Amino acid sequence: MSATASCLGYGLGLRSAYYQQILEQSPAVDWFEIISENFLVQGGKALYYLDAIAERYPLVMHGVSLSIGGPHALDRDYLQQLKQLAERVRPAWISDHLCWSRGNAHQLHDLLPLPYTEESLAHVAERVEQVQDVLGRPLVLENVSSYVRAAGDEFSEWAFLAALSERSGCELLLDVNNVYVSSRNHGFDPWTFIQGLPAHRVRQLHLAGHHDYGSYVIDTHDHPVSDPVWDLYRRTLEHLGPVATLLERDDHLPPLEELLAELHKARELGQAELAGRRICA
């Protein structure tokens, strides 16, 4: 099953703990987001479940190792693997993170922020265009949670994202939780961030949980969505209209029913905002 519309509704991150239950129960989820790297294999149980679920639900692909801002050459073998996976699952879009995550030949297994400078902008825009040439479609890039900033920044993060999307043609995955986490860590207004993005470039939203230590916040994806993030999400919908929304959980996985209840809350907020608007949800 394929889907190309920008408004897919409300999705969940596809995690192996739920594969069998999804096939047995067909839960009320509009689409699933896969971690691309989990399926860059030649065969086995992962691809069996992927194919079975793809027959029932639209999918999108979300990567964690592109390292679009890194100093190294892009991994052409990896890009070809992504392209082959996309041919298999026909995703509505393919996303990754605005970050760097490789040092020479080694993946650092972290999503590290970039310096927001004109030099960095030109570097990333050129690499985005290379990726898009291989994939034959716009790349969707997500804002990451961050805990440090470069002393020589020339842009705010949101201005950098806006300029990058204009220059390269990429689209944006707005992670509302990451905006909140970074705003607490760096002391900016999260609403200023969201208003500063080009609304027509926002293809998808993410919701997730974090851990609040008081003086700083860590993006953990192992908690339910917090009340401040729900409030920011509601305000984001008022600004953008309903946008395809994904609920993420990566650790301390609860029963699927708990995630479905959270997803239902997002759906209710979207439907409330949809009232009076003649657009898709």
Secondary structure as GFF3:
##gff-version 3
##sequence-region A 1 281
A	DSSP	beta_strand	10	13	.	.	.	ID=ss1
A	DSSP	three_ten_helix	16	18	.	.	.	ID=ss2
A	DSSP	alpha_helix	19	25	.	.	.	ID=ss3
A	DSSP	beta_strand	31	35	.	.	.	ID=ss4
A	DSSP	three_ten_helix	36	39	.	.	.	ID=ss5
A	DSSP	alpha_helix	45	54	.	.	.	ID=ss6
A	DSSP	beta_strand	59	62	.	.	.	ID=ss7
A	DSSP	alpha_helix	76	89	.	.	.	ID=ss8
A	DSSP	beta_strand	94	97	.	.	.	ID=ss9
A	DSSP	beta_strand	100	103	.	.	.	ID=ss10
A	DSSP	beta_strand	106	112	.	.	.	ID=ss11
A	DSSP	alpha_helix	118	135	.	.	.	ID=ss12
A	DSSP	beta_strand	139	142	.	.	.	ID=ss13
A	DSSP	alpha_helix	157	168	.	.	.	ID=ss14
A	DSSP	beta_strand	171	175	.	.	.	ID=ss15
A	DSSP	alpha_helix	176	186	.	.	.	ID=ss16
A	DSSP	alpha_helix	190	195	.	.	.	ID=ss17
A	DSSP	three_ten_helix	199	201	.	.	.	ID=ss18
A	DSSP	beta_strand	202	207	.	.	.	ID=ss19
A	DSSP	beta_strand	210	212	.	.	.	ID=ss20
A	DSSP	beta_strand	217	219	.	.	.	ID=ss21
A	DSSP	alpha_helix	227	240	.	.	.	ID=ss22
A	DSSP	beta_strand	245	247	.	.	.	ID=ss23
A	DSSP	alpha_helix	256	274	.	.	.	ID=ss24
###
